Amino acid sequence: LNTIKELFKGNKQLFEGLYIYDKWDWSKTYPIIHLDFSVTDYSTPKELKSSLNKFIELTARNNGVMIDEGLLLPMKFADLIKKLREKTGNQVVILVDNYDKPLLDNFNNENIYLEIKKILHNFYQVVKAENINEKFVFLTGVSRFTDLSIFSGLNNLNDISMNYKYLTICGYTQEELENNFLEYIEYICKSLETSYDKVLDTMRMWYGGYSWDGRTFVYNPFSILLFLDKKEFQEYWVKTEISTFLMEQIKKKNNLTYFIKSQKITGNFLRVNVNNNIEIMTLLFQIGYLTIKKKKMEKDGSVQYNLDFPNMEVKVALLGNLMKEYSFRELIEIYEINKKIIKALKERNSNSLQKSLVELFANTFYDLIVKKRLYYHFLFLFALRLGGFEVEGEDIYIDNERISMLLKKGSDIIIIEIKSGKEKPANKMAKEAMKQIKNKKYFEKYILDNNVTLLAVAFGNKREVSCHFQTIS
């Protein structure tokens, strides 16, 4: 929005050498109202009203216009738009950053949420009412609240979130990355003593993968710039985006299947329900933790989307934080334990795997295991996904007592059955799990071209864990 603002302010020198330079009428400038909710107080409805009133008054003073400060908030906003148009003779440009932040940050307090929604509804109604005095209006936010009452008066919005013309507006394309940052990439190749292709592949794996159509992919610009500066592959963007709100919503729903494998969904999953009930998958997509990997038109005209983590940065951060929340351990401990788990899997070492799992779940056995057994099933699977394994195909079965699935990393395939309970010894349940895997014969179609291993894992009461490997040749 700062770029758009400078265009309408007519700051031609900032755009020299860029595409827009000879395609914009620099002789005309426009008055601008730029509201950023990330720097606005809104913890209570009263604070939100006060902040918006002060913003309008400050914008008026900065533009040298007099407004009636005794008016109610919507009328004061309308007065500002009219006075700016009258003074300059040109229509007003309205830019709103993070329009949904007051809603998201108060989502768990229904009374405050509804009051804030009402205030924003009245505020945005003015934009529609003063349309004749406006040249351009642009709003950005994390969530898509277009079907909520805050925009019921602003019915002329054009949502460009998934419009094919704007698929690359929020990130760097592969061509842009290599054309604009070639010198930086070459320097990193020298400093890391590796090839150009290797650096590009790793950058794509860590920071690329975002898509709104399943075909056009872009890089996270924030993460790319920090990587080029620090020259280390690590998490950058997600450190700013892992929010208390997100974790609260995930724990509230307590459905962790979204994080085991890619998800298929049909229909307009982007919309947020009017009844203040965000689906976790919708929220994860909107915030940027899931992206569209594939888009397919069905025979009935509906569209099916395949959603998954865009890249390693997001996967490591989100799964790591989920493991932190559900295992009651610090991230540094989780990553160390995870290394041991992956090493045990690679070596097919049952004893090492058992010890690592006992260590991982040491803080949860007496709280979560008995009450909500699937939590620690999922934690184990999160550890495998962090280690690079992905759930393949449709071979997944989940119920209250067990999880079965097929995991793959390159040509390495693990057929896994997880059981839990307090009625039987863990070792006995693990043997039963191995028998079930063999009876299902998942592995037969994978034997020819892959290294297939069967893994039975059982969690019993009193810190019991039992693991059994069997390699299929």
N, C-alpha and C positions, 0 to 999 in steps of 0.2 A: 504493500500500500504506500510505502514511502516513495517508491519509484513512480507509481501512478500520480502521487501528489506533486512530485517535481515536474512531471509532464504538464499538468494543468497549471502549475505556477509559471511555466515557460522558461525553466532553467535549461536553455539550449546547450550550454557548454558542457553540462554533465553527460550528454548523450552523443557527443562527437565520436564518430567512428562506429556507431551502433546502427542497427537496422532502421530504427525509428527516426533518425536524424533528419533525413530529407523527405519524410512522409508526414510530418506534424506541422500544424500551423502555430509557429512560435510567437506570432504577433499578438495572439489573444491569450489573456490570462483569466483565471476564474477564482472567485473566493472559495476557500476550502474549509469544511468542517471535518476535522479528523479526530474521532473518538476511539480511544484504546481502553477497553475494559480491564486489561491486565494491570493498569495503573489507577484503577478506580476503586473506591471503597464501596463494598456491597455486602458486608457480613450481616446487615439487617436492612429491611426495606427503608427505614429512615435514613440510614447512611447512603444507600443507593440514590434516593431522591436528592439528598444534600449534595452528593458528588456530581450528579447530573446538572443540578442548578448552578453549582460553582463552575462547572465546565462551560456551560452556555454563557455565563456572565464573563468569564475570562476570555472566551473566544470573541465575544462582542467587543471587549475592551481592546484586545490585540488587533482587531480589524477596524477600530475607530468608529464603531457604531453604538448608538444609544438604544437600549431596549428597556421595556418596563419590567423591572426586577420584582415587582409585586405580583406578577401573573403566576398562575399555576404552571407546573412544569411543562405539559404539552403545549400550552399557549405561548409560553416563553420560548420554546424551541421553534415554534412556527414564526414567532416575531423575529427571531434571529435570522431565519432563512429569508424572510421578506426584506428585512433591513439590509442584509448583505447584497441581495439582488438590486435593491433600490440604489445603494451607494455606488456599486461598480457598474451597473447596467448589464452585467453578465449573470447567467444562471449559476447556481451554487453546486459545487461538487461535495458530496457527502461520503466519507470513508469511515467504516466502522470495523475495528480490529477486535477479534475475540468476542463477538456479539453474545456468545452463549456462556461465557465464563461465570457470570452471576448465577445462572441457572445450574450449571454443573457443580459449582462449589457449594451450593445449598441443596443439592438433590436429595440428601438424606434427611432433611428437615422439611416435612411436607408443608407446614404452615408458612414458613419463610419462603419456601420455593413458590408457593401459589401467590403470595403477595408480590414477590419480585416479578413473576410472570405477568401479573396484572400491570405493574408499573411499566415494564418493557413493552407490553401490548399498546398501552396508551402513547408511549414515546414513539414507537415505530409507526403508529397510525398517522402521525404528523407527516412522515415522509411521503405517504400516498396522497395526503390532502394537499401538500404543497408541490405536487409533481410539476406544475407549470413553471415553478421557480427553480427547478433542478436540472442541471446538465447531465449529471452522472452520479449514480449511487452504487457503492460496492461494499459488500459485507463479507467478512471472513470469520470462520469459527471452526471448532473441532467437530461438533455434532450437527446433525441435520435436523433442525427443529421446524422445518418449513410447514409441517402440518399441525403445529401447535397454535394456540390462540394468539401468541405474540405476533404472528404475521397474518392474522386473519384479515386485518385491514390493508396489509401491504400485499395485495394479491397479484401484483404485476412483476413479481420477482422471477428472474431466470436463473435457475440453479445450474451452474456449469461444472459441478463437481465431477461428473462422469461424461461430460460432453466430449465427443471425439476431437473437436477442434482445440481442446485445452488439456490434452492428456499429458503434455510435458511441461505445463506451466509451473509446477511445484518442484521440479527437480532437474538435475543434469542428465541429458541423454549421453549415450556412449560416445557419440561424435563430439558433443560439447566438451566432455571430459578430456578426451585425447587432444582436441584442437586447442583448448584454452589452457591446459595445465601440463603440456608436454614436457617443459623444462623441469617442473617440479617432480613429475613421475620419473624422468630419467635420472634426476639427482637421487631419488629414493632407491632406484635400482642399484646405483653405485654404492650408496651408504649401507644397503642391506646385502650387497653382493649377490644379487639374484637377477633373473632375466626380466625384460620388459613385460613379456606375456604373463609371467608368474605374478608380478606385482598387479597387473590389471585383473587377472583372475581372482586374486585375493581381495582386491578392492571391491569387485563385483559381489563376491561371496559375503563380504562384511557389510557393505553400505549400499548395494544396488537392490534390485528386485521389486521396487514399488511399481504397481500398475493399476490402472482403472479399467482396463479392457482385456487383460490377459495376454496381450501381444506387444504392447509398447511399454518398455520398462525404463525407469529412471533411478538415479542415485539421490540419496539424501544430501543436499548441498551443505548443510550445517556440519555433518559428520565428515564429508569429503574435505572441507576447508580445514577442519581441525586435524585430520589425519595428515594432510599435506604439510601442515605446520609442525606437528609433533613427531611425524614419521613413525608412529606406533599403531598397530592394529589393536584397538580397544573400543570400549563403549563411550560414545560422546553424547549423541542426541538423547538417548533413553535416560541418561542420568538426570536430565531436566524434565522428562516426561512421565516417569513412573510416579503416579499420583496416589495419594491416600484414597481419593474417590474411586479410582479404578480397583484397587485392592479390596476396598469395602464392598463394592458391587460384586466382585468375584466371590468373596467369602459369603456374601448374603445369598447368592444363588446356589453356591456349593455344587456347581456342575463343572467338573474339570475335564470333561471329555473333549472340549474345544482344543486343548493343548496337547493331546496325544497324537493327532494326525490331521491332515488337511480336511477341511469341512466343505460339504456341498450344501448349497442353499438355493432355493428357487424363489423368485419373486423380488419385490422391492424391499430388500432387507435393510436398506439404509434408513428408512423412516423410524422416528421415535414415536411411540404410542402416546396418544393424548392423556392416557391415565397415568402418566409419569412412571412408565415401566420399560426401561431400556433392556433389550436382550443383550447378553454379554457379547455374543458374536458380533452384533451390530456395533456395540460400543468399541470393541477391539479393532474393528475395521475402520471406524471413524477416527479413532485416535491415532491409528497408524501401526498397530501391532499385528494386524492381519492385512493381507493384500490379495488382489485377484490374480490367481495364477492361471486360470483358464475360464473362458466364457463360452457357453454353448447354447444355441437356440434349439429348443425342443419342438417336437412336431406340432404341439398345440399353440405355439407362438410364445410360450413363456421362456425365460432365460435362466439357465442354471449357471451358478458361479462356484468355482472351486477356490476356497480361501486357505491361505497358509501364511506362516511367518515370511516376511519379505527377505530377511537376511540373518546372518549370524549375530549382528549387533542386537537386533530385537529379540531373537531367540534366546541368546545367553542372558540378556537382562531380564526378560519376563519370566522365563523358567527358573532362573536363579532366585528372583524375588518371590516367586510362588513357593519354591522350596524353603526359602527363609521363613515365610509366613506360616507354613504348615509343619515345619520341622523344628521351629523355635531355635534356629541356629543362625550364626552370622554368615554372611556371604563368603568370607575367606575360608571358613570351615567347610562350607558346602562345596566349594570348588576343589578343595583338597580331597575331600571324601569322594567326590565325583571322579577324580583322577584314579583313585584306587579301584572304584567300581569298574571303570572302563578297562583298566589294566587287568583286573581279574577276569573280565569277559574275554579279552584278547588272549589270555593265557589259558582260558577254560579252567580256572582254579576255583573250585567250589568253596574251599575253606576261606580263601581270601575274600570272595564275594560275600559269604555269610558274615564275616567280621566287619566288612565295610558297611553292610546293610544294618547290622546291629548298631554300629557307630552313628549312622545317619539317623536312625529312629530312636536313639537313646532317650531323647527328651519328649518323645510323643507316645511311648508305649502305654503309659498308664492313663493317658487322657484321650488320645484319638483312636488307638487301635480297637479297643472294645466298643466304643460308641460309634465310630464312623470308619470302618475298616478300609473302605475304598480309598481314603486319603493317602495311606501309605503305599497302596498299590500304585496310585498315580505318581507319588513322589519317586518311586523306583523307575517308572516309565519316563518321567521328566529327566532323570539322570541319564537314561539311555539316549534320549533325544539331544540332550546337551552334549553327549559324546559323539554325535553325528549319525545315530541310527534314526531311520524314518520308518513309520508304519506303512506297509505296502498293501495295496489292493483293498479288498473288502473283508479280509480275514481278521475280523475283530469281534469279540463277544464279551459283553460285560453284564454281570448281574451282582447281586448282593454279596456273593461269596468268592467270585473268581473273575479273572480277566484272561482272555486268550487272544494272542495276536501274532503277526509275523512282522519282524523288524529286519531292516536291510541297511547295510553300509557297504557300497560297492558290490562285490560278489560275495560278501559275508552276510549270511542270512541266519537269524535266530528265530526259531519257533518257540514261543514262550507261553507258559501257563502259570498263572499266579493264583494261589489259594490262601485263604485265611480262616481262622476260627479258633475257638478256645475249647472245643469239645475233644479234639484229637491232638496228638503230638505233631509238631511241625514236620518231623521226618516222615511220618506216615502219610501226611497230606501231600508232601512233595512226591512220594512214590506214586500216589494216586494220580497226581497231576501229570507225571511222566507217562503213566499208562493211558491217560486221556489223550495226550498229544499223539501218541502212537496210534490209538484207535481212530482218531480223526484223519490221519494221514495227510495233513496239510502239506508236508514236505515233498511228496512224490513228484509234483510238477516242477520243483526247483532244483532237484538233485543234479541234473546233467551239467548245468553251467555255473553252479555256485557251490560255495562251502557252507553246508547246512549243519547247524547245531541245534539240538533240542535243549531247552532249559526249563526246568520245573523249579518254582520258588514257592515256599510256603511260610506264612507268618502265623505263629501260634501265640498263646498267652505267655506271660512272664518272660518277655524278651527272646522267645524262641524264633530262630530263622533257620530254614533248611533249604539248600540249593543242590540241584543235581544237573550236571551236564551230560549230554550224550551226543557224540559226533556221528553224522550219517554219511557213509561213504558209498 
